[in-house]
Amino acid sequence: MSKKIWLGAVAYDPKVVTIWEGMREYFRDEAKLDVEIVLYLSYEAQVEALLADTPRIDIAWNTNLAFLQSEAWSDKRCTPLAMRDTDLGWTTKIIALSGGSVKSVDDLRG
């Protein structure tokens, strides 16, 4: 096998550990990749690990919003490698309280 790849994932649920154990086996046995999984408690911590001056992970398994955070924090240096088919129709809805200070998207700038 080649160089070890450090992949970050967020442990948002106990099942994540089981899922990534299986993924690690797949990477090793089927793809012949030496992958070590690093679990984080939040996507923000994972993005920080990816973008650190000395990165602690090579790849981040991000949510859609964490990808946008990575892109913004890195000045668009992050490159998506893959996306799940379940995320193809993903959209975001921004909801503001009636009568509040946010009336339009322009009010969110900056």
TIRO-2110 file (N, C-alpha, C; in Angstrom, 1 decimal):
// TIRO-2110
0.8, -1.2, 0.0, N, 1, A
0.0, 0.0, 0.0, CA, 1, A
0.9, 1.3, 0.0, C, 1, A
0.3, 2.3, -0.5, N, 2, A
1.0, 3.6, -0.6, CA, 2, A
0.9, 4.3, 0.8, C, 2, A
1.2, 5.6, 0.7, N, 3, A
1.2, 6.5, 1.9, CA, 3, A
-0.2, 6.4, 2.6, C, 3, A
-0.2, 6.6, 3.9, N, 4, A
-1.4, 6.6, 4.7, CA, 4, A
-2.2, 7.9, 4.4, C, 4, A
-3.5, 7.8, 4.2, N, 5, A
-4.4, 8.9, 4.0, CA, 5, A
-5.2, 9.1, 5.3, C, 5, A
-5.1, 10.3, 5.8, N, 6, A
-5.9, 10.6, 7.0, CA, 6, A
-7.2, 11.3, 6.6, C, 6, A
-8.3, 10.7, 7.0, N, 7, A
-9.6, 11.1, 6.6, CA, 7, A
-10.4, 11.5, 7.8, C, 7, A
-10.9, 12.8, 7.8, N, 8, A
-11.7, 13.3, 8.9, CA, 8, A
-13.2, 13.0, 8.7, C, 8, A
-13.9, 12.6, 9.8, N, 9, A
-15.3, 12.4, 9.7, CA, 9, A
-15.8, 12.9, 11.1, C, 9, A
-17.1, 13.3, 11.1, N, 10, A
-17.7, 13.8, 12.3, CA, 10, A
-18.6, 12.7, 12.9, C, 10, A
-18.3, 12.5, 14.2, N, 11, A
-19.1, 11.4, 15.0, CA, 11, A
-20.4, 12.0, 15.5, C, 11, A
-21.3, 12.3, 14.6, N, 12, A
-22.6, 12.9, 15.0, CA, 12, A
-23.5, 11.9, 15.7, C, 12, A
-23.2, 10.6, 15.6, N, 13, A
-24.0, 9.5, 16.1, CA, 13, A
-23.1, 8.3, 16.3, C, 13, A
-23.4, 7.5, 17.3, N, 14, A
-22.6, 6.3, 17.6, CA, 14, A
-22.4, 5.4, 16.3, C, 14, A
-23.4, 5.3, 15.5, N, 15, A
-23.3, 4.5, 14.3, CA, 15, A
-22.2, 4.9, 13.3, C, 15, A
-21.8, 6.1, 13.4, N, 16, A
-20.7, 6.6, 12.6, CA, 16, A
-19.4, 5.8, 12.7, C, 16, A
-19.1, 5.4, 14.0, N, 17, A
-17.9, 4.6, 14.2, CA, 17, A
-18.0, 3.3, 13.4, C, 17, A
-19.1, 2.6, 13.5, N, 18, A
-19.3, 1.4, 12.8, CA, 18, A
-19.3, 1.6, 11.3, C, 18, A
-19.9, 2.6, 10.8, N, 19, A
-19.9, 2.9, 9.3, CA, 19, A
-18.4, 3.1, 8.9, C, 19, A
-17.6, 3.9, 9.6, N, 20, A
-16.3, 4.2, 9.2, CA, 20, A
-15.3, 3.0, 9.4, C, 20, A
-15.6, 2.1, 10.3, N, 21, A
-14.9, 0.9, 10.4, CA, 21, A
-15.0, 0.1, 9.1, C, 21, A
-16.3, 0.0, 8.6, N, 22, A
-16.5, -0.7, 7.3, CA, 22, A
-15.9, 0.0, 6.2, C, 22, A
-16.0, 1.3, 6.1, N, 23, A
-15.4, 2.1, 5.0, CA, 23, A
-13.9, 1.9, 5.0, C, 23, A
-13.3, 1.9, 6.2, N, 24, A
-11.8, 1.7, 6.3, CA, 24, A
-11.4, 0.3, 5.7, C, 24, A
-12.2, -0.7, 6.1, N, 25, A
-12.0, -2.1, 5.5, CA, 25, A
-12.1, -2.1, 4.0, C, 25, A
-13.1, -1.4, 3.5, N, 26, A
-13.3, -1.3, 2.1, CA, 26, A
-12.1, -0.6, 1.4, C, 26, A
-11.7, 0.5, 1.9, N, 27, A
-10.5, 1.2, 1.4, CA, 27, A
-9.3, 0.3, 1.4, C, 27, A
-9.1, -0.4, 2.4, N, 28, A
-7.9, -1.3, 2.5, CA, 28, A
-8.0, -2.5, 1.6, C, 28, A
-9.1, -3.2, 1.7, N, 29, A
-9.3, -4.5, 1.0, CA, 29, A
-9.6, -4.3, -0.5, C, 29, A
-10.5, -3.4, -0.8, N, 30, A
-11.0, -3.3, -2.2, CA, 30, A
-10.2, -2.2, -3.0, C, 30, A
-9.9, -1.1, -2.4, N, 31, A
-9.3, 0.0, -3.1, CA, 31, A
-7.7, 0.0, -2.9, C, 31, A
-7.3, -0.9, -2.0, N, 32, A
-5.8, -1.0, -1.7, CA, 32, A
-5.3, 0.4, -1.2, C, 32, A
-6.0, 1.1, -0.4, N, 33, A
-5.6, 2.4, 0.2, CA, 33, A
-5.5, 2.2, 1.7, C, 33, A
-4.4, 2.7, 2.2, N, 34, A
-4.2, 2.7, 3.7, CA, 34, A
-4.8, 4.0, 4.2, C, 34, A
-6.0, 3.9, 4.8, N, 35, A
-6.8, 5.0, 5.3, CA, 35, A
-6.9, 4.9, 6.8, C, 35, A
-6.7, 6.0, 7.5, N, 36, A
-6.9, 6.1, 8.9, CA, 36, A
-8.0, 7.1, 9.1, C, 36, A
-9.0, 6.8, 9.9, N, 37, A
-10.2, 7.7, 10.1, CA, 37, A
-9.9, 8.5, 11.4, C, 37, A
-10.1, 9.8, 11.4, N, 38, A
-10.0, 10.6, 12.5, CA, 38, A
-11.4, 11.2, 12.8, C, 38, A
-12.0, 10.9, 13.9, N, 39, A
-13.3, 11.4, 14.3, CA, 39, A
-13.3, 12.7, 15.0, C, 39, A
-14.2, 13.6, 14.6, N, 40, A
-14.3, 14.9, 15.2, CA, 40, A
-15.7, 15.1, 15.8, C, 40, A
-15.8, 15.9, 16.8, N, 41, A
-17.1, 16.2, 17.5, CA, 41, A
-17.9, 17.2, 16.7, C, 41, A
-17.2, 18.0, 15.8, N, 42, A
-18.0, 19.0, 15.1, CA, 42, A
-17.3, 19.2, 13.7, C, 42, A
-18.1, 19.7, 12.8, N, 43, A
-17.6, 20.0, 11.4, CA, 43, A
-16.7, 21.1, 11.5, C, 43, A
-16.9, 22.1, 12.3, N, 44, A
-16.0, 23.2, 12.4, CA, 44, A
-14.6, 22.8, 12.8, C, 44, A
-14.5, 21.9, 13.8, N, 45, A
-13.2, 21.3, 14.2, CA, 45, A
-12.5, 20.6, 13.1, C, 45, A
-13.3, 19.8, 12.3, N, 46, A
-12.8, 19.1, 11.2, CA, 46, A
-12.3, 20.0, 10.1, C, 46, A
-13.0, 21.0, 9.8, N, 47, A
-12.6, 22.0, 8.8, CA, 47, A
-11.3, 22.7, 9.2, C, 47, A
-11.2, 23.0, 10.5, N, 48, A
-10.0, 23.6, 11.1, CA, 48, A
-8.8, 22.7, 10.9, C, 48, A
-9.0, 21.4, 11.2, N, 49, A
-7.9, 20.4, 11.0, CA, 49, A
-7.5, 20.3, 9.6, C, 49, A
-8.4, 20.3, 8.7, N, 50, A
-8.0, 20.3, 7.2, CA, 50, A
-7.2, 21.5, 6.8, C, 50, A
-7.6, 22.6, 7.3, N, 51, A
-7.0, 23.9, 6.8, CA, 51, A
-5.9, 24.4, 7.7, C, 51, A
-5.5, 23.7, 8.7, N, 52, A
-4.4, 24.1, 9.6, CA, 52, A
-3.1, 24.3, 8.8, C, 52, A
-2.2, 25.2, 9.3, N, 53, A
-0.9, 25.4, 8.7, CA, 53, A
-0.2, 24.1, 8.4, C, 53, A
-0.3, 23.2, 9.4, N, 54, A
0.2, 21.8, 9.2, CA, 54, A
-1.1, 20.9, 9.3, C, 54, A
-1.7, 20.6, 8.1, N, 55, A
-3.0, 19.9, 8.2, CA, 55, A
-2.9, 18.6, 9.0, C, 55, A
-3.9, 18.3, 9.8, N, 56, A
-4.0, 17.1, 10.6, CA, 56, A
-4.7, 15.9, 9.8, C, 56, A
-5.4, 16.3, 8.8, N, 57, A
-6.1, 15.3, 7.9, CA, 57, A
-5.9, 15.7, 6.5, C, 57, A
-6.0, 14.7, 5.6, N, 58, A
-5.8, 15.0, 4.1, CA, 58, A
-7.1, 15.2, 3.4, C, 58, A
-8.2, 14.6, 4.0, N, 59, A
-9.5, 14.7, 3.4, CA, 59, A
-10.5, 14.9, 4.5, C, 59, A
-11.5, 15.7, 4.2, N, 60, A
-12.6, 15.9, 5.2, CA, 60, A
-13.9, 15.4, 4.6, C, 60, A
-14.6, 14.5, 5.3, N, 61, A
-15.9, 14.0, 4.8, CA, 61, A
-16.9, 15.0, 5.4, C, 61, A
-17.3, 16.0, 4.6, N, 62, A
-18.0, 17.1, 5.1, CA, 62, A
-19.5, 17.0, 4.7, C, 62, A
-20.3, 17.8, 5.5, N, 63, A
-21.7, 18.0, 5.0, CA, 63, A
-21.6, 19.1, 4.0, C, 63, A
-22.8, 19.4, 3.4, N, 64, A
-22.8, 20.4, 2.4, CA, 64, A
-22.4, 21.8, 2.9, C, 64, A
-22.9, 22.1, 4.1, N, 65, A
-22.6, 23.4, 4.8, CA, 65, A
-21.1, 23.5, 5.2, C, 65, A
-20.6, 22.4, 5.7, N, 66, A
-19.2, 22.3, 6.1, CA, 66, A
-18.3, 22.5, 4.8, C, 66, A
-18.7, 22.0, 3.7, N, 67, A
-18.0, 22.2, 2.5, CA, 67, A
-17.9, 23.7, 2.1, C, 67, A
-19.1, 24.3, 2.2, N, 68, A
-19.1, 25.8, 2.0, CA, 68, A
-18.2, 26.5, 2.9, C, 68, A
-18.2, 26.1, 4.2, N, 69, A
-17.3, 26.7, 5.2, CA, 69, A
-15.8, 26.5, 4.8, C, 69, A
-15.5, 25.3, 4.4, N, 70, A
-14.1, 24.9, 3.9, CA, 70, A
-13.7, 25.8, 2.8, C, 70, A
-14.6, 25.9, 1.8, N, 71, A
-14.3, 26.8, 0.6, CA, 71, A
-14.1, 28.2, 1.0, C, 71, A
-14.9, 28.8, 1.9, N, 72, A
-14.8, 30.2, 2.3, CA, 72, A
-13.5, 30.4, 3.1, C, 72, A
-13.3, 29.5, 4.1, N, 73, A
-12.1, 29.7, 4.9, CA, 73, A
-10.8, 29.4, 4.2, C, 73, A
-10.8, 28.7, 3.1, N, 74, A
-9.6, 28.4, 2.3, CA, 74, A
-9.4, 29.3, 1.1, C, 74, A
-10.2, 30.3, 0.9, N, 75, A
-10.2, 31.1, -0.2, CA, 75, A
-10.4, 30.3, -1.5, C, 75, A
-11.3, 29.3, -1.4, N, 76, A
-11.7, 28.4, -2.5, CA, 76, A
-10.5, 27.5, -3.0, C, 76, A
-9.7, 27.1, -2.0, N, 77, A
-8.6, 26.2, -2.4, CA, 77, A
-9.0, 24.7, -2.2, C, 77, A
-10.2, 24.5, -1.5, N, 78, A
-10.7, 23.1, -1.3, CA, 78, A
-11.4, 22.6, -2.6, C, 78, A
-11.2, 21.3, -2.9, N, 79, A
-11.7, 20.7, -4.1, CA, 79, A
-12.6, 19.5, -3.7, C, 79, A
-13.9, 19.5, -4.1, N, 80, A
-14.7, 18.4, -3.8, CA, 80, A
-14.2, 17.2, -4.6, C, 80, A
-14.1, 16.0, -4.0, N, 81, A
-13.7, 14.8, -4.7, CA, 81, A
-14.8, 13.9, -5.1, C, 81, A
-15.9, 13.9, -4.3, N, 82, A
-17.0, 13.1, -4.5, CA, 82, A
-18.2, 13.6, -3.8, C, 82, A
-19.4, 13.2, -4.2, N, 83, A
-20.6, 13.6, -3.5, CA, 83, A
-21.6, 12.4, -3.5, C, 83, A
-22.3, 12.2, -2.4, N, 84, A
-23.2, 11.1, -2.3, CA, 84, A
-24.4, 11.4, -3.2, C, 84, A
-25.0, 10.3, -3.8, N, 85, A
-26.2, 10.5, -4.6, CA, 85, A
-27.4, 11.1, -3.8, C, 85, A
-27.4, 10.9, -2.5, N, 86, A
-28.5, 11.4, -1.7, CA, 86, A
-28.4, 12.9, -1.5, C, 86, A
-27.3, 13.5, -1.9, N, 87, A
-27.1, 15.0, -1.7, CA, 87, A
-27.3, 15.7, -3.0, C, 87, A
-27.6, 15.0, -4.1, N, 88, A
-27.8, 15.7, -5.4, CA, 88, A
-28.8, 16.8, -5.4, C, 88, A
-30.0, 16.6, -4.8, N, 89, A
-31.0, 17.6, -4.8, CA, 89, A
-31.0, 18.5, -3.6, C, 89, A
-29.9, 18.6, -2.9, N, 90, A
-29.8, 19.3, -1.6, CA, 90, A
-30.0, 20.8, -1.9, C, 90, A
-30.8, 21.4, -1.0, N, 91, A
-31.0, 22.9, -1.0, CA, 91, A
-30.9, 23.4, 0.4, C, 91, A
-30.8, 24.7, 0.5, N, 92, A
-30.8, 25.4, 1.8, CA, 92, A
-31.9, 26.4, 1.8, C, 92, A
-32.6, 26.5, 2.9, N, 93, A
-33.6, 27.5, 3.1, CA, 93, A
-33.2, 28.4, 4.3, C, 93, A
-33.2, 29.7, 4.1, N, 94, A
-32.9, 30.6, 5.2, CA, 94, A
-34.2, 31.2, 5.7, C, 94, A
-34.4, 31.0, 7.0, N, 95, A
-35.7, 31.5, 7.5, CA, 95, A
-35.4, 32.6, 8.5, C, 95, A
-36.1, 33.7, 8.4, N, 96, A
-36.0, 34.8, 9.3, CA, 96, A
-37.3, 35.1, 10.0, C, 96, A
-37.3, 35.6, 11.2, N, 97, A
-38.4, 36.0, 12.0, CA, 97, A
-39.1, 37.2, 11.3, C, 97, A
-40.4, 37.1, 11.2, N, 98, A
-41.2, 38.3, 10.7, CA, 98, A
-41.0, 39.4, 11.6, C, 98, A
-40.8, 40.6, 11.1, N, 99, A
-40.6, 41.8, 11.9, CA, 99, A
-39.2, 42.0, 12.4, C, 99, A
-38.3, 41.0, 12.1, N, 100, A
-36.9, 41.1, 12.6, CA, 100, A
-36.1, 42.0, 11.7, C, 100, A
-34.8, 42.1, 11.9, N, 101, A
-33.9, 43.0, 11.1, CA, 101, A
-33.5, 42.4, 9.8, C, 101, A
-33.7, 41.1, 9.6, N, 102, A
-33.4, 40.5, 8.3, CA, 102, A
-34.6, 40.5, 7.4, C, 102, A
-34.6, 41.2, 6.3, N, 103, A
-35.7, 41.3, 5.4, CA, 103, A
-35.4, 40.6, 4.1, C, 103, A
-34.1, 40.6, 3.7, N, 104, A
-33.7, 40.0, 2.4, CA, 104, A
-32.3, 39.4, 2.6, C, 104, A
-31.9, 38.7, 1.5, N, 105, A
-30.6, 38.1, 1.5, CA, 105, A
-29.5, 39.1, 1.6, C, 105, A
-29.8, 40.3, 1.1, N, 106, A
-28.8, 41.4, 1.1, CA, 106, A
-28.5, 41.8, 2.6, C, 106, A
-29.4, 41.6, 3.5, N, 107, A
-29.2, 41.9, 4.9, CA, 107, A
-28.2, 41.0, 5.6, C, 107, A
-27.9, 39.9, 4.9, N, 108, A
-27.0, 38.9, 5.5, CA, 108, A
-25.5, 39.1, 5.0, C, 108, A
-25.3, 40.0, 4.1, N, 109, A
-23.9, 40.2, 3.6, CA, 109, A
-23.0, 40.6, 4.7, C, 109, A
-21.8, 40.1, 4.6, N, 110, A
-20.7, 40.5, 5.5, CA, 110, A
-20.8, 39.7, 6.8, C, 110, A
END
